[in-house]
Amino acid sequence: MDSGADLSAWKGLIVEGSLTGGARNEVYRGRFDDQEVVIRRSDRSDDSLRWELDLLDYLLTRECRVPRTIPADDGRRHVKGWHVQNFVHGRHAARDDAAAIRAELVRVHKCTTEWPQRPNTASAKTLLSIPAGANDVDLEAMPSALAEKVRRAWLAVQPRDRCVIHGDPGAANALITAEGECVLIDWDEARVDDPLFDLKVTEAEELAALAWEIAVCWKPEPAYARALAEQLLTGEGGHMT
């Protein structure tokens, strides 16, 4: 753990060890007030992290299955990006759990049709008209052939800003409880966009989602993004320069 981490706002919080699965952010397991917790650090801006925590609070009121934020002793929900949530007991989703994941995603989509866009974030539709800006995706930072391929993948599905999407609802972020319910964790990539990016059905939607994953990971996870980019480009005989 970062030696500069200040978790003193949660008096008695104990860090027990790191957790796997956090590709961008530090994630730890711990105990607080005799309960198991997850301790996370986000690199998002204050406004962006507030949006995420507000969303989770709201989703809980709509009976969606998401982590619950545990405030610090003084009521703050995060301290310099560090925040604490309840530990969700469950196994990572498998192929047979697709229906449970879909049901939970649909529940989220239905109750967030009026939710505002995440600060410093743009949807695929918006990025079709602005190549860069005050958001977490910069298509101009990519090789031109790749950026064009990404745009073409999105144009093929004509995405619309409809609701909040999780953005990365794969097996690592979908936990199945002993009761068979799906709990969606790690909302770092959530934004307002088209639900097709969560619930891919057609080949065109699969390509559009792959294009988004490349775009959003290009800066924070370059090696991973470049590996995905080769899949997108070589599928039609292209090459990354």
Backbone as JSON, one array per atom type, in Angstrom:
{
  "sequence": "MDSGADLSAWKGLIVEGSLTGGARNEVYRGRFDDQEVVIRRSDRSDDSLRWELDLLDYLLTRECRVPRTIPADDGRRHVKGWHVQNFVHGRHAARDDAAAIRAELVRVHKCTTEWPQRPNTASAKTLLSIPAGANDVDLEAMPSALAEKVRRAWLAVQPRDRCVIHGDPGAANALITAEGECVLIDWDEARVDDPLFDLKVTEAEELAALAWEIAVCWKPEPAYARALAEQLLTGEGGHMT",
  "N": [[0.84, -1.21, 0.0], [0.41, 2.26, -0.71], [2.62, 4.35, 0.93], [1.85, 6.87, 1.61], [-0.83, 6.8, 2.02], [-3.72, 7.84, 3.67], [-5.64, 6.63, 5.98], [-6.71, 7.2, 8.35], [-9.07, 8.46, 8.92], [-10.98, 6.57, 9.17], [-11.36, 5.29, 11.98], [-9.75, 2.65, 13.53], [-9.7, 1.03, 11.32], [-8.46, -1.77, 9.67], [-5.98, -2.96, 7.57], [-5.68, -5.84, 5.74], [-4.56, -7.14, 3.55], [-3.65, -7.24, 0.02], [-5.93, -7.22, -2.8], [-6.68, -9.02, -5.75], [-7.38, -8.07, -9.18], [-7.81, -5.33, -9.47], [-7.05, -3.46, -11.97], [-6.34, -0.85, -12.51], [-6.5, 0.61, -10.14], [-5.54, 0.67, -6.67], [-6.45, -1.98, -4.51], [-7.64, -3.34, -1.53], [-8.13, -5.74, 1.09], [-9.84, -5.69, 4.21], [-10.7, -4.94, 7.69], [-13.35, -3.41, 9.47], [-15.05, -2.02, 12.12], [-15.76, -4.61, 12.99], [-16.5, -5.89, 10.66], [-15.99, -7.34, 7.4], [-14.27, -5.61, 4.86], [-13.7, -3.77, 1.79], [-11.03, -1.89, 0.65], [-10.39, 0.81, -1.29], [-8.62, 2.71, -3.8], [-9.11, 5.5, -5.82], [-8.17, 7.07, -8.85], [-9.63, 8.98, -10.02], [-11.03, 12.29, -10.56], [-12.25, 14.51, -7.93], [-14.91, 15.26, -8.49], [-15.65, 13.31, -10.35], [-15.37, 10.92, -8.88], [-17.2, 11.44, -6.86], [-19.54, 11.39, -8.37], [-19.63, 8.66, -9.01], [-19.88, 7.47, -6.43], [-22.26, 8.65, -5.59], [-23.94, 7.5, -7.47], [-23.81, 4.74, -6.75], [-24.96, 4.87, -4.19], [-27.55, 5.67, -4.9], [-28.37, 3.51, -6.55], [-28.55, 1.48, -4.68], [-30.84, 2.26, -3.3], [-32.69, 1.6, -5.16], [-32.84, -1.06, -5.12], [-30.81, -2.36, -6.46], [-27.98, -4.49, -6.87], [-25.15, -3.73, -5.54], [-21.93, -2.62, -4.27], [-21.8, -1.24, -0.91], [-21.03, 1.94, 0.25], [-18.94, 2.79, 2.93], [-18.91, 5.31, 5.14], [-16.36, 7.56, 6.41], [-15.38, 8.31, 9.84], [-16.02, 10.98, 10.17], [-17.97, 11.39, 8.34], [-17.25, 11.71, 5.68], [-17.14, 10.33, 2.4], [-14.99, 9.6, 0.92], [-11.43, 9.92, 1.13], [-9.07, 11.72, -0.25], [-9.33, 10.11, -2.54], [-9.32, 7.55, -1.46], [-11.53, 5.04, -0.39], [-14.01, 3.14, 1.38], [-15.72, 0.06, 1.27], [-18.37, -2.36, 1.72], [-17.49, -5.82, 2.0], [-18.08, -8.1, -0.53], [-19.31, -11.28, -0.54], [-18.82, -13.89, -2.67], [-18.57, -15.78, -5.74], [-16.6, -15.43, -8.74], [-18.29, -14.69, -11.74], [-19.44, -17.18, -14.08], [-19.79, -18.76, -17.33], [-22.39, -19.85, -17.25], [-23.74, -18.05, -15.75], [-24.74, -15.95, -17.15], [-27.39, -15.04, -17.5], [-28.1, -14.06, -14.98], [-26.3, -11.93, -14.7], [-27.1, -10.31, -16.84], [-29.73, -9.67, -16.04], [-29.25, -8.06, -13.79], [-27.83, -5.94, -14.93], [-29.76, -4.9, -16.67], [-31.59, -3.98, -14.78], [-30.14, -1.87, -13.63], [-29.82, -0.21, -15.89], [-32.49, 0.5, -16.46], [-33.26, 2.15, -14.34], [-31.74, 4.44, -14.49], [-32.09, 6.28, -16.51], [-32.27, 9.02, -16.51], [-29.96, 9.94, -15.47], [-27.16, 12.11, -14.96], [-24.29, 12.8, -17.11], [-21.07, 11.4, -16.4], [-18.62, 13.4, -14.84], [-15.84, 14.73, -16.69], [-15.91, 12.76, -18.6], [-16.86, 11.2, -21.65], [-19.38, 10.02, -23.89], [-19.64, 7.36, -26.37], [-21.09, 8.29, -28.55], [-20.75, 11.08, -28.32], [-18.0, 11.25, -28.66], [-17.75, 10.7, -31.32], [-18.03, 13.07, -32.57], [-16.31, 14.85, -31.36], [-12.9, 14.78, -31.22], [-11.15, 14.93, -29.06], [-10.82, 16.18, -25.69], [-12.03, 17.46, -22.55], [-12.03, 14.87, -21.19], [-11.82, 11.31, -20.46], [-10.93, 9.94, -22.65], [-8.96, 10.05, -25.53], [-8.93, 10.17, -28.74], [-7.18, 11.19, -30.57], [-4.71, 10.57, -29.62], [-4.14, 8.08, -30.46], [-2.8, 5.86, -33.05], [-3.58, 6.92, -36.35], [-4.93, 5.15, -38.09], [-6.02, 3.3, -36.34], [-7.69, 4.92, -34.72], [-9.56, 5.68, -36.65], [-10.68, 3.2, -37.22], [-11.88, 2.62, -34.78], [-13.84, 4.65, -34.67], [-15.4, 3.88, -36.87], [-16.4, 1.45, -35.98], [-18.09, 2.29, -33.94], [-19.87, 3.93, -35.37], [-21.19, 2.03, -36.85], [-23.08, 0.97, -35.17], [-24.5, 3.09, -34.25], [-24.61, 4.49, -31.57], [-26.5, 5.66, -28.72], [-27.03, 8.03, -26.09], [-28.32, 6.71, -23.42], [-28.58, 5.71, -20.76], [-27.07, 4.95, -17.54], [-24.23, 2.94, -17.82], [-22.38, 0.05, -16.81], [-19.89, -0.54, -17.92], [-17.73, -2.32, -17.73], [-18.55, -5.12, -17.31], [-17.53, -7.77, -16.93], [-16.48, -11.13, -15.96], [-14.74, -10.71, -13.8], [-15.79, -8.55, -12.47], [-18.31, -9.22, -11.74], [-19.95, -10.7, -9.27], [-21.2, -13.7, -7.96], [-23.51, -14.54, -5.62], [-24.17, -16.8, -2.81], [-26.85, -17.2, -2.99], [-27.32, -17.05, -5.64], [-27.52, -14.57, -6.79], [-26.46, -11.7, -8.67], [-23.87, -9.46, -8.05], [-22.67, -6.39, -8.92], [-19.49, -5.07, -9.13], [-16.77, -2.65, -8.85], [-17.0, 0.12, -10.32], [-15.54, 1.88, -11.84], [-15.33, 2.42, -14.58], [-17.82, 3.25, -15.29], [-20.38, 5.15, -16.96], [-22.57, 7.44, -18.71], [-24.18, 6.1, -21.44], [-24.79, 4.01, -24.31], [-26.73, 1.12, -23.69], [-25.92, -1.1, -25.13], [-23.2, -1.44, -24.9], [-22.86, -2.75, -22.54], [-24.48, -4.97, -22.85], [-23.89, -6.79, -25.11], [-24.9, -8.1, -28.21], [-25.06, -8.56, -31.07], [-22.59, -9.11, -33.7], [-21.6, -6.66, -34.59], [-22.08, -5.06, -32.37], [-20.39, -6.26, -30.54], [-17.91, -5.59, -31.68], [-18.05, -2.81, -31.45], [-18.02, -2.52, -28.68], [-15.51, -3.6, -28.13], [-13.95, -1.7, -29.41], [-14.49, 0.48, -27.77], [-13.32, -0.35, -25.34], [-10.65, -0.39, -26.05], [-10.24, 2.34, -26.57], [-10.79, 3.6, -24.08], [-8.88, 2.49, -22.48], [-6.47, 3.24, -23.55], [-4.73, 5.25, -22.59], [-4.43, 4.75, -19.68], [-3.87, 1.97, -19.52], [-1.81, 1.0, -21.5], [-0.4, -1.26, -22.7], [-2.23, -3.36, -22.56], [-4.32, -2.21, -24.04], [-3.13, -1.96, -26.58], [-2.8, -4.63, -27.28], [-5.47, -5.42, -27.55], [-6.11, -3.73, -29.63], [-4.75, -4.81, -31.8], [-6.32, -7.03, -32.28], [-8.67, -5.8, -33.18], [-7.79, -4.45, -35.5], [-6.46, -6.4, -37.15], [-8.52, -8.03, -37.72], [-9.71, -7.13, -40.03], [-7.66, -7.04, -41.76], [-5.98, -4.91, -41.21], [-3.22, -2.92, -39.85], [-1.39, -1.84, -37.0], [0.28, 1.22, -36.59]],
  "CA": [[0.0, 0.0, 0.0], [1.1, 3.54, -0.76], [2.98, 4.81, 2.27], [1.19, 8.15, 1.86], [-2.27, 6.61, 2.18], [-4.23, 8.3, 4.97], [-6.9, 5.96, 6.29], [-6.99, 7.47, 9.77], [-10.44, 8.95, 9.07], [-11.76, 5.41, 9.59], [-10.66, 4.86, 13.18], [-9.81, 1.22, 13.76], [-9.65, 0.29, 10.06], [-7.3, -2.66, 9.58], [-5.68, -3.46, 6.23], [-5.23, -7.22, 5.9], [-3.8, -7.61, 2.4], [-4.12, -6.75, -1.27], [-6.86, -8.03, -3.57], [-6.4, -9.0, -7.19], [-8.49, -7.63, -10.02], [-7.81, -3.9, -9.69], [-6.03, -3.21, -12.99], [-5.93, 0.56, -12.49], [-6.51, 1.19, -8.79], [-5.17, -0.2, -5.55], [-7.61, -2.57, -3.84], [-7.2, -4.12, -0.37], [-9.13, -6.33, 1.98], [-9.59, -5.27, 5.58], [-11.8, -5.05, 8.65], [-13.75, -2.15, 10.08], [-16.23, -2.24, 12.97], [-16.06, -6.04, 13.03], [-17.01, -6.42, 9.39], [-15.04, -7.39, 6.31], [-14.44, -4.48, 3.96], [-12.77, -3.56, 0.7], [-10.44, -0.55, 0.7], [-10.04, 1.11, -2.68], [-8.17, 4.06, -4.13], [-9.46, 5.91, -7.17], [-7.42, 8.19, -9.41], [-10.58, 9.91, -10.63], [-11.16, 13.58, -9.91], [-13.25, 14.53, -6.87], [-16.24, 15.3, -9.1], [-15.93, 12.03, -10.98], [-15.57, 9.92, -7.84], [-18.48, 11.77, -6.22], [-20.58, 10.87, -9.27], [-19.66, 7.2, -8.84], [-20.41, 7.13, -5.12], [-23.67, 9.03, -5.62], [-24.63, 6.48, -8.25], [-23.95, 3.52, -5.95], [-25.96, 5.15, -3.15], [-28.86, 5.67, -5.55], [-28.71, 2.17, -7.0], [-28.97, 0.71, -3.51], [-32.24, 2.62, -2.99], [-33.54, 0.98, -6.19], [-32.67, -2.5, -4.91], [-29.76, -2.93, -7.29], [-26.99, -5.19, -6.05], [-23.86, -3.07, -5.7], [-21.29, -2.42, -2.95], [-22.26, -0.12, -0.08], [-19.92, 2.75, 0.73], [-18.91, 2.99, 4.39], [-18.28, 6.62, 5.35], [-15.38, 7.75, 7.49], [-15.99, 8.72, 11.1], [-16.53, 12.35, 10.06], [-19.01, 11.42, 7.33], [-16.74, 11.76, 4.31], [-17.21, 9.04, 1.71], [-13.64, 9.28, 0.48], [-10.36, 10.81, 1.57], [-8.04, 11.73, -1.3], [-9.55, 8.97, -3.42], [-9.48, 6.3, -0.71], [-12.88, 4.83, 0.11], [-14.22, 1.83, 1.99], [-17.0, -0.54, 0.92], [-18.56, -3.68, 2.32], [-16.92, -6.93, 1.24], [-19.13, -8.94, -1.12], [-18.94, -12.69, -0.61], [-19.35, -14.53, -3.86], [-17.59, -16.28, -6.71], [-16.64, -14.72, -10.01], [-19.29, -15.25, -12.64], [-19.04, -18.12, -15.13], [-20.65, -18.69, -18.51], [-23.76, -20.19, -16.9], [-24.35, -16.96, -14.97], [-25.03, -14.84, -18.06], [-28.74, -14.53, -17.27], [-28.1, -13.27, -13.74], [-25.59, -10.68, -14.99], [-27.96, -9.51, -17.71], [-30.86, -9.16, -15.25], [-28.78, -6.97, -12.94], [-27.51, -4.81, -15.8], [-31.04, -4.31, -17.12], [-32.14, -3.24, -13.64], [-29.38, -0.62, -13.55], [-30.15, 0.61, -17.06], [-33.87, 1.0, -16.39], [-33.48, 3.17, -13.3], [-30.77, 5.54, -14.6], [-32.27, 6.95, -17.8], [-32.17, 10.47, -16.33], [-28.73, 10.24, -14.72], [-26.25, 12.98, -15.72], [-23.02, 12.21, -17.55], [-19.97, 11.46, -15.44], [-17.67, 14.49, -15.12], [-14.59, 14.39, -17.38], [-16.15, 11.55, -19.37], [-17.7, 11.38, -22.83], [-19.95, 8.8, -24.45], [-19.19, 7.03, -27.72], [-21.77, 9.22, -29.48], [-20.09, 12.38, -28.23], [-16.64, 11.13, -29.19], [-17.81, 10.66, -32.77], [-18.0, 14.44, -33.09], [-15.19, 15.59, -30.77], [-11.8, 13.82, -31.11], [-10.47, 15.02, -27.76], [-11.43, 17.18, -24.85], [-11.88, 17.28, -21.11], [-12.59, 13.57, -20.83], [-10.79, 10.29, -20.24], [-10.61, 9.29, -23.92], [-8.38, 10.96, -26.52], [-8.71, 9.4, -29.96], [-6.05, 11.75, -31.29], [-3.47, 9.99, -29.09], [-3.96, 6.78, -31.1], [-2.45, 5.87, -34.47], [-4.74, 7.38, -37.1], [-5.68, 4.01, -38.63], [-6.77, 2.72, -35.23], [-8.76, 5.85, -34.36], [-10.59, 5.57, -37.68], [-11.34, 1.91, -37.04], [-12.73, 2.77, -33.6], [-15.01, 5.44, -35.06], [-16.23, 3.08, -37.76], [-17.08, 0.44, -35.17], [-19.2, 2.96, -33.25], [-20.84, 4.38, -36.37], [-21.94, 0.88, -37.33], [-24.18, 0.67, -34.24], [-25.2, 4.35, -33.95], [-24.93, 4.52, -30.13], [-27.21, 6.8, -28.16], [-26.86, 8.2, -24.64], [-29.62, 6.28, -22.89], [-28.62, 5.4, -19.33], [-25.76, 4.59, -16.98], [-23.76, 1.58, -18.06], [-21.27, -0.33, -15.94], [-18.69, -0.32, -18.72], [-16.79, -3.45, -17.67], [-19.26, -6.12, -16.5], [-17.02, -9.11, -17.14], [-16.5, -12.05, -14.82], [-13.98, -10.17, -12.66], [-16.58, -7.53, -11.78], [-19.65, -9.75, -11.47], [-19.84, -11.73, -8.24], [-22.43, -14.46, -7.77], [-23.65, -14.9, -4.21], [-24.65, -18.16, -2.54], [-28.26, -17.23, -3.39], [-27.4, -16.98, -7.09], [-27.72, -13.21, -7.25], [-25.27, -11.06, -9.21], [-23.49, -8.17, -7.49], [-21.71, -5.74, -9.81], [-18.5, -4.3, -8.39], [-15.79, -1.87, -9.61], [-17.73, 1.0, -11.22], [-14.6, 2.91, -12.28], [-15.54, 2.73, -15.99], [-19.23, 3.58, -15.52], [-20.66, 6.42, -17.61], [-23.83, 7.43, -19.44], [-23.91, 5.69, -22.82], [-25.77, 3.07, -24.84], [-26.63, -0.17, -22.99], [-25.3, -2.14, -25.95], [-21.83, -1.67, -24.47], [-22.93, -3.74, -21.46], [-25.25, -6.15, -23.26], [-23.55, -7.01, -26.52], [-25.63, -9.21, -28.81], [-24.63, -8.78, -32.44], [-21.16, -8.98, -33.96], [-21.31, -5.24, -34.66], [-22.04, -4.55, -31.0], [-19.15, -6.79, -29.96], [-16.81, -4.77, -32.19], [-18.19, -1.48, -30.87], [-17.58, -2.62, -27.29], [-14.07, -3.78, -28.17], [-13.4, -0.39, -29.75], [-14.54, 1.34, -26.58], [-12.34, -0.82, -24.37], [-9.36, 0.1, -26.54], [-10.19, 3.8, -26.41], [-10.76, 4.03, -22.69], [-7.67, 1.95, -21.83], [-5.28, 3.61, -24.3], [-3.82, 6.01, -21.74], [-4.07, 4.14, -18.39], [-3.4, 0.58, -19.66], [-1.39, 0.97, -22.9], [-0.05, -2.59, -23.21], [-3.5, -4.09, -22.72], [-5.05, -1.59, -25.13], [-2.48, -2.28, -27.85], [-3.11, -6.02, -27.59], [-6.84, -5.41, -28.06], [-6.12, -3.02, -30.91], [-4.33, -5.75, -32.84], [-7.49, -7.84, -32.6], [-9.59, -4.99, -33.97], [-7.21, -4.12, -36.79], [-6.15, -7.57, -37.96], [-9.78, -8.66, -38.12], [-10.01, -6.71, -41.4], [-6.43, -6.9, -42.53], [-5.25, -3.68, -40.9], [-2.03, -3.03, -39.01], [-1.18, -0.66, -36.17], [1.58, 1.86, -36.85]],
  "C": [[0.87, 1.24, 0.0], [1.36, 4.05, 0.65], [2.31, 6.12, 2.63], [-0.3, 8.03, 2.06], [-2.7, 7.02, 3.58], [-5.61, 7.68, 5.19], [-7.34, 6.22, 7.72], [-8.41, 7.99, 9.99], [-11.4, 7.83, 9.44], [-11.05, 4.82, 10.8], [-10.86, 3.36, 13.4], [-9.79, 0.4, 12.49], [-8.35, -0.5, 9.98], [-7.15, -3.14, 8.14], [-5.06, -4.84, 6.36], [-4.42, -7.74, 4.71], [-4.4, -7.1, 1.1], [-5.09, -7.74, -1.9], [-6.49, -7.94, -5.04], [-7.61, -8.44, -7.93], [-8.52, -6.14, -10.28], [-6.73, -3.51, -10.68], [-5.5, -1.78, -12.92], [-5.72, 1.1, -11.08], [-6.08, 0.17, -7.74], [-6.43, -0.68, -4.85], [-7.09, -3.5, -2.73], [-8.39, -4.68, 0.39], [-8.8, -5.9, 3.4], [-10.78, -5.52, 6.48], [-12.06, -3.69, 9.25], [-15.04, -2.38, 10.85], [-16.71, -3.69, 12.9], [-16.72, -6.57, 11.76], [-15.91, -6.42, 8.34], [-15.33, -6.26, 5.32], [-13.42, -4.55, 2.83], [-12.32, -2.11, 0.75], [-9.9, -0.24, -0.69], [-9.47, 2.52, -2.79], [-8.51, 4.35, -5.58], [-8.6, 7.09, -7.59], [-8.33, 9.22, -10.07], [-10.58, 11.24, -9.88], [-12.23, 13.51, -8.82], [-14.66, 14.49, -7.44], [-16.62, 13.95, -9.69], [-16.17, 10.94, -9.95], [-16.87, 10.17, -7.09], [-19.64, 11.24, -7.05], [-20.73, 9.36, -9.07], [-20.28, 6.8, -7.51], [-21.88, 7.52, -4.99], [-24.49, 7.98, -6.36], [-24.85, 5.21, -7.43], [-24.98, 3.7, -4.84], [-27.37, 5.08, -3.73], [-29.28, 4.27, -5.95], [-29.16, 1.28, -5.84], [-30.42, 1.01, -3.13], [-33.21, 2.0, -3.99], [-33.37, -0.54, -6.2], [-31.73, -3.15, -5.93], [-28.68, -3.5, -6.38], [-25.6, -4.65, -6.37], [-23.22, -2.91, -4.32], [-21.86, -1.19, -2.24], [-21.03, 0.63, 0.44], [-20.05, 2.97, 2.24], [-18.2, 4.3, 4.67], [-17.26, 6.61, 6.48], [-16.1, 8.25, 8.74], [-16.58, 10.13, 11.03], [-17.55, 12.5, 8.94], [-18.53, 11.46, 5.89], [-16.78, 10.36, 3.68], [-15.86, 8.65, 1.11], [-12.67, 10.32, 1.0], [-9.23, 10.69, 0.56], [-8.12, 10.48, -2.18], [-9.74, 7.64, -2.7], [-10.91, 6.2, -0.2], [-13.04, 3.37, 0.53], [-15.62, 1.33, 1.64], [-17.13, -1.9, 1.6], [-17.98, -4.76, 1.41], [-18.06, -7.83, 0.76], [-18.62, -10.37, -1.21], [-19.61, -13.32, -1.82], [-18.22, -15.0, -4.76], [-17.68, -15.44, -7.98], [-17.57, -15.45, -10.97], [-18.66, -16.18, -13.67], [-20.03, -18.0, -16.29], [-22.12, -18.94, -18.17], [-24.48, -19.08, -16.14], [-24.76, -15.78, -15.84], [-26.4, -14.22, -17.8], [-28.8, -13.65, -16.03], [-27.4, -11.93, -13.95], [-26.47, -9.77, -15.82], [-29.11, -8.89, -16.92], [-30.43, -7.98, -14.39], [-28.44, -5.74, -13.77], [-28.77, -4.12, -16.29], [-31.68, -3.5, -16.01], [-31.46, -1.88, -13.49], [-29.77, 0.32, -14.7], [-31.53, 1.26, -16.92], [-34.03, 2.14, -15.39], [-32.51, 4.35, -13.4], [-30.91, 6.3, -15.92], [-32.16, 8.47, -17.71], [-30.87, 10.88, -15.64], [-27.8, 11.11, -15.56], [-24.96, 12.27, -16.1], [-21.96, 12.37, -16.47], [-19.03, 12.6, -15.81], [-16.38, 13.97, -15.75], [-14.7, 13.11, -18.2], [-17.05, 11.89, -20.55], [-18.2, 10.03, -23.32], [-19.38, 8.55, -25.83], [-19.83, 7.98, -28.74], [-21.09, 10.57, -29.48], [-18.71, 12.33, -28.88], [-16.61, 10.99, -30.71], [-17.71, 12.06, -33.38], [-16.89, 15.29, -32.49], [-14.03, 14.61, -30.56], [-11.11, 13.83, -29.76], [-11.17, 16.09, -26.95], [-11.2, 16.88, -23.39], [-12.55, 15.98, -20.68], [-11.46, 12.55, -20.79], [-10.42, 9.52, -21.5], [-10.09, 10.34, -24.9], [-8.04, 10.15, -27.77], [-7.51, 9.91, -30.74], [-4.72, 11.2, -30.8], [-3.17, 8.63, -29.72], [-3.37, 6.93, -32.5], [-3.71, 6.17, -35.29], [-5.59, 6.23, -37.64], [-6.54, 3.36, -37.55], [-7.93, 3.62, -34.83], [-9.9, 5.79, -35.38], [-11.37, 4.28, -37.55], [-12.3, 1.96, -35.84], [-13.99, 3.54, -33.96], [-15.95, 4.63, -35.95], [-17.01, 2.02, -36.99], [-18.27, 1.06, -34.43], [-20.28, 3.41, -34.23], [-21.73, 3.23, -36.83], [-23.14, 0.56, -36.44], [-24.97, 1.91, -33.84], [-25.59, 4.45, -32.47], [-25.64, 5.79, -29.72], [-27.01, 6.84, -26.65], [-28.2, 7.89, -23.97], [-29.67, 6.13, -21.38], [-27.2, 5.2, -18.83], [-25.45, 3.16, -17.37], [-22.58, 1.3, -17.13], [-19.95, -0.11, -16.66], [-17.7, -1.47, -18.74], [-17.4, -4.59, -16.86], [-18.81, -7.56, -16.76], [-17.0, -9.92, -15.85], [-15.79, -11.49, -13.59], [-14.81, -9.19, -11.84], [-18.02, -7.95, -11.52], [-19.5, -10.9, -10.49], [-21.2, -12.39, -8.03], [-22.48, -14.95, -6.32], [-24.15, -16.33, -4.06], [-26.12, -18.32, -2.94], [-28.44, -17.15, -4.9], [-27.62, -15.59, -7.64], [-26.39, -12.62, -7.72], [-25.07, -9.7, -8.56], [-22.42, -7.58, -8.4], [-20.78, -4.84, -9.01], [-17.62, -3.51, -9.37], [-16.48, -1.05, -10.7], [-16.84, 2.11, -11.78], [-14.84, 3.32, -13.74], [-16.98, 3.09, -16.31], [-19.36, 4.97, -16.14], [-22.08, 6.35, -18.17], [-23.53, 7.13, -20.9], [-25.02, 4.74, -23.27], [-25.62, 1.72, -24.13], [-26.03, -1.29, -23.82], [-23.87, -2.44, -25.53], [-21.76, -2.62, -23.27], [-23.52, -5.05, -21.93], [-25.06, -6.39, -24.75], [-24.26, -8.25, -27.05], [-25.09, -9.54, -30.2], [-23.11, -8.65, -32.57], [-20.75, -7.51, -34.01], [-21.21, -4.62, -33.27], [-20.79, -5.05, -30.27], [-17.96, -5.94, -30.4], [-16.86, -3.36, -31.6], [-17.7, -1.47, -29.42], [-16.07, -2.81, -27.21], [-13.39, -2.46, -28.48], [-13.42, 0.54, -28.55], [-13.48, 0.93, -25.56], [-10.93, -0.36, -24.76], [-9.21, 1.59, -26.24], [-10.03, 4.22, -24.96], [-9.51, 3.55, -21.95], [-6.38, 2.46, -22.47], [-4.27, 4.36, -23.44], [-3.46, 5.28, -20.44], [-3.51, 2.73, -18.48], [-2.91, 0.35, -21.09], [-1.07, -0.4, -23.46], [-1.3, -3.41, -23.49], [-4.27, -3.54, -23.92], [-4.45, -1.94, -26.49], [-2.75, -3.74, -28.25], [-4.53, -6.15, -28.14], [-6.91, -4.77, -29.44], [-5.69, -3.94, -32.05], [-5.49, -6.66, -33.25], [-8.45, -7.07, -33.51], [-9.07, -4.75, -35.37], [-7.0, -5.33, -37.68], [-7.41, -8.31, -38.39], [-10.18, -8.28, -39.53], [-8.74, -6.4, -42.17], [-5.65, -5.63, -42.28], [-4.04, -3.96, -40.04], [-1.88, -1.74, -38.22], [0.21, -0.1, -36.44], [1.96, 2.72, -35.67]]
}
